[in-house]
Amino acid sequence: VSLGVLVMASGLVAVLATRPPATVDEVYSPLVGKPVPAVAGTTLDGSRYSLPSPPGRYTVVNFFASWCGPCQQEGTELVKFQYEHQQSGDASMLSVVFDDNASSARAYQATLGATWPTLSDPGGRLAVAFGVRAPPSTFVVAPDGRVVAFLVAPVTAADLDHIVARAEASRA
Amino acid sequence: VSKRRFPLWTLLAVALVVALVVGSGVLSSSPPTPAQRAYAIESVLRCPSCEDLSVADSTAPTAVAVRATVRQLLAEGRTDQQIETYLEARYGSTIVLDPPAHGWPLLVWLLPLVGGGVAVAALGTFLFRRRSGAVPGPDLDRPGYRPGREQLEERRDFLVRSLADADAEYLAGDLAPDDYLALRQRDLRLLRAVEAELDGAPAPAPAAATGPAPGHPIQSSAAGHATQPSVAGEPDPAPGASNPGGRDLAPDPIPTDPPIGSDARPAARSGRRRWLLRGAAASFAAALIVAVSLFASNRLPGQTATGTVSATQSQQLAQTLDEAATLENQGQVGRAAQLYQSVLTGHPGNEVALAQLGWLEYQTGRSGNSASLMDDGEAKLERAAGLDPGDYAASLYLGTVLLQRDTNPAGAVGQFQRFLADDPPAALVQQAAPVMRQAYQQAGVPVPAQLAG
C-alpha cells in the first residue's frame, strides 16, 4: 500500500511539475477555433471602426466596464501588452464597453492611458455576438481570424504573450 | 345477464389525453405572433449572467441584450431553432435552460420515461396476475388439459411457498384470521390435487427428478403440512379463537373454487408480488420526482406550473437584490454590481441598490485609485441617503466616505447619528465602531456610549 501511495504521489508531482503555470485562466467558449464574429461599431471618440477580416495580426478583444474591479486590475497589464507589441506590430488591442455609460468608460480609458480603439456597445450587440456574460472577458484572435483563446479573469501581459506564443507554435 | 361496466380508469385516461392534447396547443389554428414567438424563445434561454433565470424573466443587461438579439433575428426571418443554434454557438449549450436531448444529457430525458415505463409494465403485470389468478403456469383445471410433471412440480412448489407466506403474514399481523383460514384451506386443497396428479404423472428423467427439499412442509407432518392435511389437525392460527366464524374448514375433495386471486386481499399475500408492487411504486415515484424536479426547477417564486409569472414586481425586485447581496458576500463584486445596476435601470430611485452600488463603486475606486469611480459612488450614496434618510446602510456608507475621502468628520458624524438612530444590527455597529469613534473624536463630539470600546 505504501509503495502504491508513493508511486501515485510521485506521478502526481511529476505531472504538476511539468504543467505550465496556472496563471492563464482560460475557459470554454464555443467560439474558440471558430472565426471571430464581425466587429464593427462606433468608438468612444465617435469614429467608425471595424476589425479587418482577417485581422492580419493577433488582436486582443477585451470587454470591460469602468465599474468593474477586475477590469481595473488588468488595465495596466493591457497597456503593457499594447506597448510591448506596438513596435513589432504583431499584436494589438481592441476594447469593447460592457454595460457602462460612454462618459465613464471614456474617463476610465483616459486614466488608464489606453490609446487603442474602444468600441461603445449600446444594447450589448457585440457582447451577445461574443457570448460575453460579465466583464472582464478577453478573446485572443489569430491573424487568420480564428479565435484562439477566451479568458474571464484579470489577464496579464505575460498571459497574453503565452497564448500568442502557443498559437504561433500550433501554426508552425 | 352480465352488465358490462365502463371502468372508471378508462374515463380518467380519456380525460387525461384530452387535457394533454388541448393543453399542448396542437389544436390551435392561429399561428403565434412574433411577440409570442420571441417570448417563447426567451423563456427557454438562460440569462447569461444570472443563476437559473430565463432571459424572459430577467432584467439583467445581458438578458436585455439577448432579448434584443432574439427579436432582431426573428425580424430577419430566422427560425426558432436557428436562433437557439446562433446563441448556443456563442454561449454554449448552457444558454438553453433545458438540458440538450443528445449525448449524456439525453439520459435526463430518458430516465423518467424508462422509469415510468418499467413502473407501468410492472403494475400491469401485477394487476394481470392478480386478476387472472395467483397461481403461475397453465390452468390445471381446464377440462381436458394434462400438465406435465415439471409443471405440476412447479405448481406444487408455488403452493408450498404460498402457504409459508400466508403463515408469515398471519403471524406478522398482516392477514386477518378469516382470510388466513380461507387461504390456507384453498391452498391445501389445491396442493392435495396437485399431489394426486403428481402421483399419477409419468416419472421424470433422473436429472429432472426434483422433489421438495428436505424439511419441506409437505413432507413433514410434524410441521403441520401433511401430504393429506387435515385442517382440524393444524395448529390454531388464532390462539384462543379456533375455527373463527364457525366456518366449515373441512377440505373439499376437488379444487373447483374460483382462483384465489379473485379476492383482492388474499391476492396480496405473495411476497414476490408485494416486492413487485413496491418496486413498481418506487420506480414510479422516482420517475415522478425526476420529472417534477425537471419542470419545477426553473420556476420563480410565485410562478405557476403553466409558466405564467404571477410574482409581483416588488417580489422580483427583492429577489434580484437578494441575489446581488449574496454575490457581494461571495466576493463576486462585478456580478453584484451588474445586478444592482440592472435594478437601477428599471427603478432609478431604489435606495437599496443606490446605496449598495455606490458603496461598491467607492471601494473599487479607492482600491484602484480611480477618482471618477469614487465620485460616482459618493454621488449614489448621497442620493440614497437623500431618498431615505432612515436607511442605516446608506448613512453608514456615506459617513465613512465623508470621513475617509472628504476629511469631513462633522458631516460623517451627522450620518453616523442617523445610522445609530435607525436601530441598526448590533453586529454592524460593532464592526463600524472604530471608524465612527474616529469621526466623533476628530469632530470633537462626545463618543456615544454604544460606541465605547
Contacts between the chains, C-beta under 8 A, distances in Angstrom:
chain1	res1	chain2	res2	distance
A	28	B	92	6.6
A	29	B	92	7.2
A	30	B	88	7.0
A	30	B	89	5.3
A	30	B	90	6.4
A	30	B	91	7.4
A	30	B	92	5.2
A	31	B	89	7.6
A	31	B	90	6.5
A	34	B	89	7.5
A	37	B	90	7.6
A	65	B	334	7.9
A	66	B	370	7.6
A	66	B	372	7.3
A	66	B	373	6.4
A	67	B	337	5.4
A	67	B	341	7.5
A	67	B	357	7.9
A	67	B	360	7.6
A	67	B	361	5.7
A	67	B	364	6.8
A	67	B	373	6.8
A	67	B	376	7.6
A	68	B	334	4.8
A	68	B	337	7.2
A	68	B	364	7.8
A	69	B	333	5.3
A	69	B	334	6.4
A	69	B	364	4.5
A	69	B	367	7.1
A	69	B	368	6.9
A	70	B	334	6.1
A	71	B	334	7.9
A	72	B	364	6.8
A	72	B	367	8.0
A	72	B	368	3.8
A	72	B	370	6.6
A	73	B	368	7.5
A	99	B	61	4.3
A	99	B	62	7.7
A	99	B	338	6.5
A	99	B	341	6.7
A	104	B	372	6.8
A	104	B	373	8.0
A	104	B	376	6.9
A	107	B	372	4.7
A	108	B	370	7.1
A	108	B	372	7.0
A	108	B	373	7.7
A	111	B	370	6.4
A	111	B	372	7.0
A	123	B	64	7.9
A	123	B	65	6.1
A	123	B	68	5.4
A	124	B	61	6.2
A	124	B	62	6.6
A	124	B	64	7.0
A	124	B	65	2.8
A	124	B	68	7.3
A	125	B	65	7.0
A	125	B	68	7.3
A	125	B	69	6.9
A	127	B	62	6.9
A	127	B	65	5.8
A	128	B	62	7.9
A	128	B	65	5.0
A	128	B	66	5.7
A	128	B	68	7.9
A	128	B	69	4.6
A	128	B	87	7.7
A	128	B	90	6.8
A	129	B	90	6.6
A	130	B	90	6.6
A	131	B	48	7.4
A	131	B	87	7.9
A	131	B	90	3.4
A	131	B	91	4.2
A	131	B	92	7.2
A	131	B	95	7.8
A	132	B	48	7.6
A	132	B	62	7.6
A	133	B	48	4.3
A	133	B	49	4.9
A	133	B	62	6.2
A	133	B	91	7.4
A	134	B	49	5.4
A	134	B	62	7.7
A	134	B	334	5.7
A	134	B	335	5.6
A	134	B	338	6.4
A	135	B	334	6.4
